[in-house]
Structure formats: structure tokens, C-alpha cells
Amino acid sequence: MGKIIAIANQKGGVGKTTTSVNLAASLGVLEKKVLLIDADPQANATSGLGIDVEGVDIGTYQLLEHTKKPEDAIVSCDSPNVDLIPAHIDLVAIEIELVDKEEREYMLKKAIDHLKSKYDYILIDCAPSLGLLTLNALTAADSVIIPIQCEYFALEGLGKLLNTIKSVQKIHNSNLDIEGLLLTMYDSRLRLSNQVVEEVQKHFSDMVFKTIIQRNVRLSEAPSYGESIINYDAGSKGAANYLNLAHEVINKNA
């Protein structure tokens, strides 16, 4: 049975999509079968894997509406062993459309649950909000990875997210686990970066991944070429970081 992992943080710009795309690619290279679901209306994970967002006819939106099966939405990518369910800007409307539906928090879970037998890992790239989209992802997931950038406001909002996770555990998904907190955008030259790492490790010790994602120019460039860091520059520091993270995730779930 595969594992569904949501990658969530309501703050924007913390490295959610970068992590989703590159963790998926790294797990794929390590011969795990991976499905990445783009659940963010900005559709950056879709374009980051080289799929033309404008050309997306069937994606996460249709999945949540239950008008199409996930099998109809799955596209294969250049990354080995990685499939994608893409997003389109129309996903913006889903929050409004689901509001009066019964069991609206379970739409994604119902759509993808049966896929666990076909993949080792299903990753969900969440939107930077705590709305219905993210709630659907957390209800469908077995665990959640929370990226935290090594910057001044890093811990602000983390409490809010942890409270949301607690209430999801209480009401919708008692099995939801925290896979780990992932420190991103780390710059060893900055005192602030080091302070944030110390703070997070002090408060959340066992919950923090040993792997820290460092600031890396190649990592920032890769999405503009529609490639994961593994395809774009496998020898870069960014690729090494994400491969380490993939090993950590695999070992943790062994």
C-alpha cells in the first residue's frame, strides 16, 4: 500500500512546490512509483514538471467535482517513475463550488483512495491557505510535510497550521500524522538562518527532518525550464539535498 503525503503550509514562498516537485523526482530516481497531485490553483507544480498549464483539460478540479476519474487526469512526466495530476487556474473556483456539498472535506479522499495500491507515494502540493482545498488534502493524506523557510517570520503561522492539523485529526482524519518539518532556503552564512534552525530543532526536536534544504541557484532556475532539479542539474547541492530527503522519507517508512 502506498502512502499519501500532503506538503502544506499556509504561508506562501516557503518551498512547498519546490519540495513537492523535487521530492517526487528524487523518490522516482530511487525507483519508487510516485504520483504528484497539484492542488494549488497557481499550478506551479504542473508547470515545474514541464506540463503546459493552459493545455490542461482534466485535472484536480474535475477530481474534486467527481466528474472524472483520477485515471483520466493522470499524465506522465519526463521524471522517471513520476506521474502527475495537473492543476489549472479553474481550481480557484472549487472552494465556492464545494461549499454547500455534503462531506465537502472528503472529495479528494474519495477520488484518490483506491490509487494507493498503484503507487508507493502520492504527494499533494497544497495551496498557500487553510481553505477547503488544503482541508481536502489533509483529510486525504496519511501524513504531512511542513516546509519552513529559515527566515525571520518562519515560526509565525506554524502554530495556526498545527492547530488546523489537530482539528483535522479530531474531526476528519484521526490517522493524520506529521511526517516532519522541513527546513528550507537555508544559508549557512546568515546568523538568522542558523538561529531559525536552532529554534525549530529546540522546539520540535524529533519532528524535524535531518536534511536541510540549502539556498541554491540551480534549484531556483530549474522550474523555469519545466524540470525537476534531478533532471536539470543532478550534480547540484539542491539535487543532493532532495535525494537525502527522499532517502530519509523512505527509511522512515520502511
N, C-alpha and C positions, 0 to 999 in steps of 0.2 A: 504493500500500500504506500502510495506517495504521501508527501506532506505538503500542506498548503501554508505558505508563509506570506503574511502581509508586510509591506515595508511602508511604515506610516510615521508621520509627524505633521502636526497641523501648521508648523512653520514652513514657509517656502524657502528654497535655496539652501537646504541642509544636506543635499546629496542623495535624496530619495531615488530619483530616476537614475542617476549615475550608478547608484548601488544596485538597483533592480536590473538594469541592463548588463552591468559588468559581472555581477554575481551569477546571473543566468548564464552568461557566456563562459565564465570560469567553471561553473558546475558542468556545463556541456563539454568543455575540453577535458574534464576529468571523467568523462564517459557516463555522466548522469543524464537521464532524459528529462528535459525541463520545458515547462510551459510558462511563459510570461504573459500576464493579463494586464493590459494598460487600463487602469480605472481612473485616469486623470484626464479631464476634458482638454487639457493643454496638449495631450497626445505626444509628449516628448519621448516617451519610451518607444513609441511606434516609429517616429522619425529617426530616433537614435539607433534603431536596428535596420535602417535603410528602407523602410516602407513608406511609400508616398501617402501622407495623411488624407490628401484630397481624393485619392482613389479608393478610400475605404468605404465599401458598401455595407458590409456586415461586420459588426464589432461588439464591443462591450455593451453599447446601448441596446442593441437587439437582444442581447443575452439577458439583460436586466428586465426588459419588457416581456421576455419569454416568447418573442415572435420567431426566433431562430434557435436552432441547437448550437452548442459551442463548436461541434464538429464542422458546421458551415462557416464559422468565423475564423477558424484556425488557419494561419498562414505560416509557411516555413521561412526561416531566415538564412542568411549566409553563415551565421554562427553554427558550428556543428552541434547536433542534438538539441537545438533550441527551436521551439515553436512559439508563435505569438498570437494572442487575440488582441487585435489593434483597437485603438480608440479614434474617435472623430470629434470635432467640436460640438456635434449634436448631443454629446453626452452631458453638456451643460443643462439641458432641459430635463434630465431624468429626475432630478431632485423634486421638481414641481410635479412631474407626472406620477411619481410613486406615492406622493403624499397621502392620497386617500385610498391607496391599495391595502388590502388585508395582508398582514405578515410582510410588510414592505422591507423590513430589515433582512429577510431571508431570501430575497430574489436571487442574489448571486450564489448563495449556498445551494439552493435547489437546482440552479443551472449547471454548476460545475462539480458537484459532489461525486458523480459517477466517473469523473476523469482521473480520480486519484489512483485508479488501478492501471492507468496508462502511462503515468509519469512518476519519476522519482521525486521531483519537486515542482510545485506550482507556486510561482511568485506573483504577488499582486502589487503593482505600483499604485499607491494611493494618491488621491488629490490632497493638496495642502489645505485641508479644512477638516472639521469634525462633523461634516454633514452626513446625509443619508448614504452617499457613495462610500465614504470611509467606514461607516457603520456596517454596510453590507459586506465590505471586505473583512472587517474584524469578526463578523458573525460567521463568515465562511471559512475563516482561517483556523489552523491548528496553533499557530504562534505568530508573533510579530517581532520584526526587527525595527528598532528605533534609531535612525541616524541622528547624531548630534554633532553640529559643527563646533570646532574648537575656537569659539569666538565669544565676545562679551555677553551676549544675550542667550547663550547656549541653554542654560538651565531654565530660562524663563519659558513658561508654557509646557515644560515637561511634566509638571505636577498635574496640569489640566489633562494632558494626554493619558497619564497613568490613571487618573480618576475615571476617564472615559473607558479605558480598558477594564477597570474594576467593575463599572456598571454593565459593560457588555458581558463580562464573566457572570455577573449576578443574574442578568435578565435574559440574554440571548445565547450565550455560548460559554457554558461553565468550563469547557475544556481548553479555552484560550490561554496560551502560555506566553511568557515573554522569552523569545529566542535569545535576545541580547540587545544591549545598547552598543551602537557602533560609532566610534569617534571618527569624524571626517574632517577634511580640509585642515589637517594638522601641519603646522610649520614649526619645525624644531627650533628655529632661530628666534621665535617670538616668545617672550616670557608669558604672555597671556595664554597662548596655546598650551604651554606646559602647565599653567595654573588650572586651566579647564580640565585637562586630563587628570590632574591630581584630585580635583574636586569630585569629578564624576566617579573616579575609581574609589575614592574615600566613601562616598555616599552609597554607591551601588555595587561595590566590590565584585561579587560573583556574577552579576548580571552583565558585566561589561566584556565585550569581545577582546581578546588579547591583541588581535590585529587592529592597527590604527591606519586609517586611510590618509596618506600624506597629500599635501598640495602638489600637483603635478601638471605641468603644462600639457603634456601629451593626453592626459585624462580629460582636460578641458577641450582639446582640439577634436578628439575622436567623434563626438556626436555630430559635428558639422560635416563629417564625411559619411554619416549614417553607419558608423561602425562601432563595435564594442572596442574597448582598449586592447583586448586579446587579439582581435583582427588587425587593429590599427598599428599597434606597436607592442608586440608581446615581450619585448626586452625592457620595457619602461618600468619605472618604480610603481606606477599606478597598476600595471598588469600584475606585478609581483604581489602588491597589497591585496588585490581582489582574489588572486589564486590562493593566498594564505587564508583569506576569509572563507573561501569555498571549502578548503581543507578542514577548517575549524567547524563549519556547519556540518560537513559530512561526518567528522569524528564525533561531534555532539549527538548526532542522530544514529550512530552506528549501533 
